[in-house]
Amino acid sequence: TLNYNQTFADKHDVSILLGQEITYNESESNSINLVKFPLPNFGLDDISNATVLDKSTGHSRSGIASFFARANYTFDNRYLLTATIRTDGSSKFAEGHKWGVFPSVSGAWKISEESFWKDHNIANTISSLKLRAGYGVTGNNGIGNNLYITTVAQTDYPTNNMPGNPVYVPSSTLGNRGLQWETLNATNLGLDISLFNRRVDITAEWYNNEIANMLLKSVIPSSTGYANQYQNVGTMRNRGWEFTISTVNIKSSDFRWTTDLNFAFNKSKVLGLEDGITEKTFAAGGNRSGSVTYYATVGEKLGDMYGYVYEGLYTTDDFTQNANGSYTLKPGVVKPSTGTASPGDIKFAADNEAGDQFTRKLVKIGNGTPDCIGGFTNTFTYKGFDLNVFMNFSIGNDIYNASKHSTSPYAMFQNTLSEFGDNYYRLIDPLTGLKATSLDRISELNPDQASRTSALNLVNSGYITYPSSYYVEDGSYLRIAQITFGYTLPKEWSDKVKMTRARFYFTGNNLFTFTKYSGFDPEVSAANNDSVAVTPGYDSSTYPRSKSLVFGLNLTF
């Protein structure tokens, strides 16, 4: 980088920066899977005696070249102006789309530095006041390598039962030479206030971020011969407020207590998709792993989960029993999509126009984006002791608990959760060992049948693949993320052992989380890395954050 700084006439401060950067990444990988090691092999595991199941190699290269410039101008420490421009070239895009240009400009006015402010009594209360505004464009190339071409892999195609005939097979992802930079156009307005001689600092900022040419993996017609393709799909907006409050609550010669609080409210909105399309779906999970469909709908916010509304199980109160032993649903009870319902069958809400039948129409069952996120820190110091407590929170987001979905009792040959095992709808009469058919007997077997959540029958086993509101849970939480307690030896003690400073401390990370979520951790992200923006709040066996206790000693000589 090159830097230039100069002050003119004691009031005009100018600084200019010019820079250039090149980043290059290259990786190679080799793997081999072996089976059928001879037994016993006395722990030798000689691969020459095993059978190769499969093997693979990989070689990846990517690079980005950047040129950037920034100019700052300040007049009399009252008016500030900053302008930047950068251009980036990425190897992840084809010729003609490699380069993007991203400018930005921002300005600020320190009102409290004006003479009319300093001469007024208000300066005794409001120590500092600054208005600021900014606009800028940034680029994103966060996709894999070589997605602008259709890659192929070499494999073996036996002929006449004889291996050794190499063939080349294209991947399931169709290349797209039209891929280009995703851009974020950001506008922000801010206000910074300091009160009571900086005992209270408040920052309020309104932002409006519009993302264009979003880079997403899109499902394409199977008639193309491919399953998906990365495309620049649509435009979305994030708009909201961010607040930061810092306070010095108590300040004395020996004791000090400070608090830092930040929180943000964000509203997303889909502004547009491909030409002529008003909604787009993104599948998360699979049949056995717990599936749900996310919708991106023009005019709506991102993160909408779609499935079927769960209304518990059909109970004996929903039926009348005929003379031949069959059941008839009472008037007003929702009918299943097909067949005839029986006690213990899962009941889904009516979704047809008449409001009397479940027809497997996908409806909104939740949204994975929070209404508010934030964190706050309290710091206490007393003589040589210090205590720091950091907590973070999220409010208003839903989580699709695919982990619970995939461990429901309707899949064969697997364990299930006690939530299901301890609360199932009993259909087998223990006196006979046969399925109970009398409504009166079924009611006796299930005295609290309205609260039962599952029943082991053939109909319910078919519902294992159904996305259901039963698995949508409140993802709000308050986490005690970190507590640190320390003690610094008095200076006269450390001086005796020729040390400048000695501090003992204890830190606890992820100590406790207050939440109604039944999964391991409510702080989940998305179904996969390719769809982070459009599939938030999907939890499929997400590995929970670890809890740790750390004891430490800092010595400065």
N, C-alpha and C positions, 0 to 999 in steps of 0.2 A: 504494500500500500504506500501511497504518497500522501503527506499531510501538509497543509498550509494554514497557518493561523496568523492573524494580524488585527490590530486595533487601530482605528483611525479617529482622530479628534477626541479621544478618550470616551467616546460614546458608541462608536460603531465597531462591533466585534464580528469578524468574519473568519470562518474556518471552512476549508475545503478538503475533501478526502477522495482520492481515486484508488481503485483497487481491482485486482483480478485474482480469480481462484479457479483451480482445476481439481476435481475430485475423480478418482478412478478406483473402481472396485473390481476385483477378479477373484473367482473362487472355483475350486474343483472338488468333486466328490466321487467316491467309489464305494460301492456296497455289494455284499454278496450274502445270500441266505443259504444256509446248509442244513440238511436234514439227514436222517438215517445214519447217524454215527454208530459204529459197531458197539455192541455191549457184550461183555464189559470192555472198556477201553482204558481203565486205570487212570482216568483223568487226563489222558494225553490229548484227546480231542484233535487228532490228526485230520486235517481237512482233506487230505488226499484219499482218505478212506470213507468220506461222506459223499452224499449226493447233492449236487447244486440245485436248489429250488428255483432261484432266480438271481440275477445280478444286474447291476445298473451303474452307469457313470454319468457325471454331470459336469458341465463347464459353463460358467456364466461370467459375463463381462458387462459392465455399465460405467458410464462416465458422464460428468456434467461440467461444462465450462461456463464461467460467470465473469461478467465485467460490471462494475458498479461505481457510482459516484454519489457523493453527498455534499451539500452546501448548507451551512448554518449561518444565520445572520441575527444579531441581537442589537437593538437600539436602546441604549441607556438602561439596560436591565429591565425594560418595561415591555418591549415588543419583541417577540421571537418568531423566527420563520425558518423552517427546515424543508429542503427539497431533495429528493433522492430519485435515482433512476438506476435500474439494473436490467441486464439482459442475460438470459440463461439459455444454454443449449444443451439438450438432453439426448443421449443415445437411445432412449426408450421410444422415440418417435421417428417416423420415416422422414426422408428428405422433403423439405418444404414445410415441415411442421416442427422441426427440432427446436427452433428458437422462439422465445417469448420475451416481450418487453414489458417491464413492470415499474411504473412510476408511482411516486407518492409525494404529498405535500402536507405540511401541518403548520399551524401557527398558534401563538398563545399571547394573551394580554395579562400582565401582572397589574391588576387594578390597584392593589395595595401599595404599589411603588409610585403611584401618581401623587402629586403634591396635594391635590384636593382631598385625598384619602388620609394622607399622613397628618394633615392639619386638622382633621376632624376627630371628635371623641370616639367615633366608632372604631378607630384603630386600636383603642384600648381593649375592645372586645374581640374584634376580628383581626387577628394578627397578620394574616395573609389571605389574599383572595386572587385566584387566577382563573381565567376563562381560556379554554383551548378547543381547537377543532382540527380535524385531520381527514384526509382522504388518501387511499392508496390501493394499489392492485398488487396482489401476490399470486404466484403460480404454484401448482401442485402437479407433480409427476409420479405420485405414489402408486405405481402399478409395477407389475413384473417386467422382466426384460423380454424383448423380441415379440411382444404381443401385436406388433404391426405386421408380422408375417405369420403364415401358418407353418408351424414346426412339424417335423416328422421324426419318427423313431424307428430304428432298425430292429427287426425281430426275425424269428425263424418260422418259415412256413413249410411244414413237412409235405413232401410229394411221394405218393406210393408208399406211405408209412416210413419214409426215409427223411430224417432231419437234415439240416445243413443247407437249406435254400433261403438265403437272406432276402427279405422284403422290407419295404419302407411303408410305414403306416402313419397317416397324418393324425395329429392330436384332435381332441374333441372341440378345441377352441379355434374358431376361424379367425385368421389374421385380419387386421383393419389398418390399412395404410393411411386412413384419414384421421387417426387418433392425434389429438393435439393437447396442449396444456389446459388443465382445468384452472380457472381463474376465480379469485375471490376479490370482489370490489367492496372495500370496507370504508364506511363513513362513521365518524365518531365525534361527539360533542361532550366536553367534560368541564367540571367545575371542581376546583380544589380550594378548600377553606381550612384555615387554622384558627382556633378560638382560644381565648384566655392564655395568651402567651405560649401557644403550642401545647396546651394541656389536652386539647381535643383536635384531631385532624380528621377531616371528612373529605372523601372523594366520591363524586357521583358522575357516572358516565353513561350516556345513551349511545347505542351502536346500531348500525344497520349493515349487515354483511350479506351480500348477494353472491352466490356461487353459480357460475355459468360453466357449461360444457363439463358437467360432472362425469368423472371417469368411473364407470360401473360395469360389472359383468352382466350382460343381458342374455336372456334365453332367446334363441332364434328358431325359426321353423325347422323342423326335422327334415323337411324336404331339401334343405341345403346340404345335408349330409354331415352337419356339425351340430353340437349341442348348445354352444354359447359363443359369444363374441364380446370383447371389450369395446365399449362405445362411449362417446361423449353424449350423455343423456340428460337433457333438461336443465332447468334453472330452479334454484331454491333460495329462500331468504331466512336468515336468522336475525331477529331484532329483539332488543331488550335493554335492560338496565343492569349496571354493576355498581355496587357500593362498597366502600372501604371506610371503616371507622377505627381510629386508633386513639386510645385515651390513656392518660396518666391518672389513675384513680387515687392513689395515695403516694405521696413523695415526702419522705423525711430523711433525717440524717442516717438512720439505720435501716429503714424499711421502704420498699418501693413495690408498687403493684401496677402493672400495665395490662391493657387488653387490646387485642387486635381482632377485628371482626370483618369478614368479607362475605358477601352474598350476591347472587346474580339471579335475575329472572329472564328467561329466554323463551321466545316463541318462534317456532319454525313454520315455514309455509312453502308449499310447492307452487312455484310460479308457472312452470311449463314443462312439458315432456316433449317427445317427438311429435312431429306434425300430425295433427288429427287424433292424438291420443290424450285422453283425460285422466287415465289411471294406469298404473303399472304395478305388477305383483313381484314379490321377492320371497321365495320359499326358504324357510329355515328348518333345518333338521331333516329327519327321515321318518319312515314308518315306525321303526323300532326305537329311534332315539328321541322321539317326541317332536312332531312337526307342527308348524303354524305358518300362516301366510301373512306377510306384511304388505300393506298397500301404500303406494305413493300416489295421492290423488291431487290433481290441480285444485288449488284453493284451500287445501287442508294441510295440517302440519304432518311432519314425518313421524314414523314410529307407530302408526296404527296397526294393531294386531287384529286379524280376522279369523273367526272360527264359529263355533256353535255355542249357544248359551245353555249352560248346564243348569238343570232344575232339580237335581237329586235323582231319586229312584221312584219308579211307580210302586205305590203301596196298595195294600188291600182296600184302602179308602177310595181308591180310584176306580174300583170295579164293582160290578154286580155279577153274581155267579148264576149261570143258567142251569137248567135241570140236568143237562148232559155233562155238567162239570166244567164247561168252557166259560171264558170270561168275556164280559162286555164292558167297555169303557163307559163311565158315567158321562152325561152331557156336560160340556165345558172342559173336560180333560183333554189335553193335547194328544193328538194321534201321532204315532211314529211314522217315519218316512215310508216304510214298507212293512207288510205283515201285520200281525196282531200283537199288541203289547201284553206282557204278563207281569205279575208282581216281581220286583227285583230288577227289572230292566231299567237301564239308564234312560232318564227322561230329558229331552232337550226342548227348549222353548219353541213355540209356534213361530214360523217365519213366513207364512203365506198371507195373502191379502185377507182371507177370511179370518185369520187368527186362530185356527183350530188344528193346524197340522204342522209338524216339523218336516221340511222338504229338503234339508241339507243346503240351504242358502247361506253363504258366508256372510256374517254380520260382524260389526266391530265389537271386540271383546276386551280391548285394553289399548294402552299406548305406553311405549317404553321410554319416553322422554320426560324428565322431571320438570316440575313447575319452578323449583328453586333449588339451587345448590350453594354450598358455602362452607366456611370453616371459621373457627375462632381460637385464639390463643390467649391464655392468661400466664403472665410471668410474675413471679414473686421473688424478691431478694431481701434477705435480712442478714446483715453483717456478712459472714462468709458463706451463708446458705443461699441456694437458689433452687427454684422450682418452676418448671415450665410444663404446661398442660395444653396439648393441642387436640382439638376435636373437629371433625368434619361431618357434614350432613347432606342428605338429599331428601326432597319432599315432592310427592305427587306423581312418582313414576311407577309403572307397573312392570312386573317381571313375569315372563312365561317360563314356568318351572318345568322345563323339558326333562330334568332329572327325575322328577316325580312322575311325569308322564311315562317315561320309559321303564319305570320300576312299578307300574301299576300291576294289579294281580291278573290281568287278562293275557299277558304274554306267557308262553310256556317255558318251562325249564329255567326259571330264574327265581331269586329271592324277591320278596316284596316288602314294602314299608309296613311298620306296625300300624300306621294310620289306616291302612286297608285291612290288614290281617285281624286287628282287634275290633273292627267296626263293619264287618261284612253282613250282608242281608242273608239270613239263614233260610235255605230252601229245603234242606235235607232233614227229615224228621228223625231224631236220634232213637225214637222208639221202634221204628220200622227199618231204618236205614235206606228208605226210599224218599223220592221227592214228594214233598207235601203238595197236595192239590187243592185242599179245602181252604177257602179264604179265612175261615175262623181259625184253623190250625196254623196257617202261616202267620196270622196276627199274634197268636200265642207264642210262636217261636221268636217273634220280633216285637216285643212290647214297646220299644222305642224306635219303631221302624222309620219314622220321619227323619231321624238323624243318621241313618245308615248311609254309607258312601259307596259301597260296592257290593256286587253279588256275582258269584261264580256261575255263569251260565253261558250258553253258546252265543246268544245275542250280544251280550256285553263283550265277548272276546272279539267280535267284529268291530267294536268301537275303539280298539286300541290305536288305530291310526287317525281317529278324529281329533282335530284341534278343538279344545274345549275351554270355556271360561273357568272350569274347575281348576285348571292349572295356572290361571292368572292370579297373581298375588300382589299385594301392596309392597312395593320395593323401597319405601321410605325408610330411612335409618339415621341414627346418630351414633357415630363411632368415636370412642376414645382412642385416637390414633397413636398418640405418643405422650408419655409422661417421663420427664427427666428431673431427677433430684440430685443436686450436687453440693459439694462443700469445698471451698477454697481455703487452704491453710493461711493463717495470718502471715503477713509479709516478714515479720521478725523471725518466724519459725523457718520459713523457706530460705531466708538469708543465711541462717546458721549452717545449712547444708549446701550452700552455694547455688541455690536455685532461684530463678526469677519468680516462678509461680508453680504451685502444685495444687491440683484439683482432683478430687475423687468424685465419681458420679455413678448413678444407676439409671438406666433407661429401659422402659417397657414399651414395646411396640404392639399395636393392635390388641389392646388389653380387653376391650369389651365393646359389643355392638348392640344397641337398643333397636330392635326391629321386630315386626310381625312376620317377616319373611321366613318360611320354613326351610329354605335351602341353606347351603353351607355359608354363603356370603352374598349379601344383597348388592355388592358393588361389582356387577357384571357389566360387560360391554355390549357385545353383539354376537350374531350367529357365526360370522366368519370375518376375516380381515378384509375381504373384498367388498363387504356391504356394511361397514361400520356405521355409515350415516343413515342407512335406511332400515336396519334391523336391530335397533337398540333394545336392551332388556331381555335378551334371550339367554337362558342359563341351561346348558347341557353339560352337566358334570364339570362345571368350571372349578378349577383347582382353587381352594380357598387360600386367602392370605394367611401366612404363618404368624404365629404369636412368638415374640422373642423377648428375652430378658438379657440385658447387657450390663456388665459391671466394667468400669473403666477408670483409668488414671491418666491424667494429662500432666506432663512435666515439662517445664520450660527453663532452659539454662541460659 
